[in-house]
Amino acid sequence: MIFFFVLIISTLISILSNSWFGCWMGLEINMMSFIPMIIKSNNMFSTEASLKYFLTQSIASINFLFIIIMNMMNLNKFNNQIISIMINSSMLMKMGSAPFHFWFPNIVEGLSWMNNFILMTWQKITPMILMSYYLNNEFLFIIIIMNIIIGALGGLNQISFRKLMAFSSINNLSWMLMSIMISENLWMFYLLMYTFLIKIMCFMFYITNMFYINQIFINNINPMIKINIFINFLSLGGLPPFIGFFPKWIIINFMMYNNMYLLTFIFIIMSLIVLFFYIRIIYSSLMFNYLKMKWFKISLKNNMMLMINFYSMMSIMGMIISTLFYL
């Protein structure tokens, strides 16, 4: 609880700071409070993940500190363009964005579902806001295209749900970067929606104790749980009429108004690939005949099932409810 409290405070320190040094200090406190939350003494994977996380975040922080000092010294040799690219790069590395994404799936694989939820949502807030102070649009367009392609194609051959969610996170990061380039309010709205959907997925995998795709076939799970996972996967992929489509629809609208037709085309095609590997998993688990462990049945308590059904209802009805605000 102490580390979780420090994690929240450190993000607020970074966001509310009026100097780059204050921002850097907040990022460091954030890193040092998240690492003890990851480590479990009886799990070697989490210890390895925490060490990898520390090394990558340290490299990004050193890079960020170097740029701050360069900025303070007012070195005229370096123009504004290079400084903005370097600040953006160090923040993208902290988020696990392409082309600095190599650490992200490996670390996600060693974490529990609750830690994954924090890493995929809360840990993206500070770097995103710091990056919005110094956006380099030309550089970010290249990064957005890389993110959406790597996020979609990287998830195709995965057998682990955690790695699947990691590549899905990289894919969604391109939508987030696009939204922060449009407006901060739109980014906050997208982040809230994404947090809501990731929370449902992590919660469902946590209570059913699923980490790999074959577990959805082998385990004797109540079909209603599978249908709920299916609904929320489609919502996360951004299929209408689910709630996950709503923020993506707004971003596509903005892109079309600004004549970004090629970028819109790439976004839509890659979303189809993401939806393909989501549907492939659930369709197979619902339709195919396969060996089940008959003596090991996963059934949830009524209050848990009620909560999951409520979340799924929100996913389905969210789009309809949201349109009422515009009447």
Residue pairs with C-beta under 8 A, 6 or more apart in sequence:
3 33
3 34
3 36
3 37
4 33
4 37
6 29
6 33
7 30
7 33
7 34
7 37
7 118
7 122
8 122
9 29
10 26
10 27
10 29
10 30
10 33
10 126
11 26
11 30
11 122
11 125
11 126
12 26
13 22
13 25
13 26
13 29
14 22
14 23
14 25
14 26
14 27
14 30
14 126
14 129
14 130
15 26
15 125
15 126
15 129
17 23
17 25
17 26
20 68
20 71
21 68
23 126
23 130
24 61
24 64
24 65
24 68
26 126
27 57
27 61
27 64
27 94
27 126
27 127
27 130
28 61
30 123
30 126
31 53
31 54
31 57
31 58
31 61
34 53
34 118
34 119
34 123
35 50
35 53
35 54
37 115
37 118
38 46
38 49
38 50
38 53
38 110
38 111
38 115
39 46
39 47
39 50
40 46
40 47
40 112
41 47
43 110
45 109
45 110
46 110
46 111
46 112
48 110
49 106
49 107
49 108
49 109
49 110
49 111
50 110
52 103
52 106
52 107
52 110
53 103
53 107
56 93
56 103
56 107
57 94
59 93
60 90
60 91
60 93
60 94
60 100
61 90
61 94
63 86
63 89
63 90
63 93
64 87
64 90
64 91
66 86
67 83
67 86
67 87
67 90
70 78
70 83
71 83
81 136
83 134
84 134
84 135
84 136
84 139
85 136
85 139
87 130
87 131
87 134
88 131
88 134
88 135
88 136
88 139
88 140
88 143
89 100
91 127
91 128
91 130
91 131
92 100
92 127
92 131
92 143
93 100
94 123
94 126
94 127
95 123
95 124
95 127
95 128
95 173
96 103
96 104
96 166
96 169
96 170
96 173
97 143
97 147
97 170
97 173
97 177
98 143
98 146
98 147
98 150
98 151
98 170
99 143
99 146
101 147
101 150
101 170
104 166
104 169
104 170
105 154
105 163
105 166
105 167
107 119
108 116
108 119
108 120
108 162
108 163
108 165
108 166
109 160
109 162
109 163
109 166
111 119
111 162
112 206
113 162
113 202
113 203
113 205
113 206
114 202
114 206
116 162
116 165
116 202
117 198
117 199
117 202
120 165
120 166
120 169
120 198
121 191
121 194
121 195
121 198
121 199
124 173
124 176
124 191
125 191
128 176
128 180
128 187
128 191
131 180
132 180
132 184
132 187
135 180
135 181
137 181
140 177
140 181
141 263
143 174
143 177
144 174
144 177
144 178
144 263
145 174
145 263
145 266
147 170
147 171
147 173
147 174
147 177
148 171
148 174
148 175
148 266
148 267
148 270
149 266
149 270
150 167
150 170
150 171
151 167
151 168
151 169
151 170
151 171
151 172
151 173
151 174
151 270
151 274
152 167
152 171
152 270
152 271
152 273
152 274
153 273
154 167
154 170
155 163
155 164
155 167
155 168
155 171
155 274
155 277
156 273
156 277
158 164
158 167
158 213
158 277
159 212
159 213
159 214
160 211
160 212
160 213
161 205
161 210
161 211
161 212
161 213
162 211
164 213
164 277
165 198
165 201
165 202
168 236
168 274
169 198
171 270
171 274
172 194
174 267
175 190
175 247
175 248
175 251
175 267
176 187
176 190
176 191
176 194
178 251
178 255
178 267
179 186
179 187
179 189
179 190
179 247
179 251
180 186
180 187
182 251
182 254
186 247
186 250
186 251
186 254
189 247
189 250
190 247
190 251
193 243
193 244
193 246
193 247
194 247
196 243
196 314
197 232
197 235
197 236
197 243
197 244
197 315
198 236
200 232
200 308
200 311
200 312
200 315
201 229
201 232
201 233
201 236
203 308
203 311
204 225
204 228
204 229
204 232
204 308
205 211
207 300
207 304
208 219
208 221
208 225
208 298
208 300
209 298
210 216
210 219
213 281
216 226
216 229
216 281
216 282
216 285
217 284
217 285
217 288
217 290
217 291
217 292
218 290
218 291
218 292
218 293
219 292
219 293
219 296
219 298
220 292
220 293
220 294
220 296
220 297
220 298
221 298
222 298
222 299
222 300
223 286
224 305
224 309
225 298
225 300
225 305
225 308
226 282
226 285
226 286
227 286
227 312
228 308
228 309
228 311
228 312
229 282
230 282
230 286
231 242
231 312
231 315
231 316
232 311
232 312
232 315
233 278
233 279
233 281
233 282
234 242
234 244
234 275
234 278
234 279
235 242
235 243
235 244
235 245
235 315
236 244
236 278
237 244
237 271
237 274
237 275
237 278
238 244
238 245
238 248
238 271
238 274
238 275
239 245
239 275
240 249
240 319
241 316
241 319
241 320
242 315
242 316
242 318
242 319
243 314
243 315
243 316
243 318
243 319
243 322
244 315
245 319
246 318
246 319
246 322
248 267
248 271
251 267
252 264
252 267
252 268
255 263
255 264
255 267
256 264
300 308
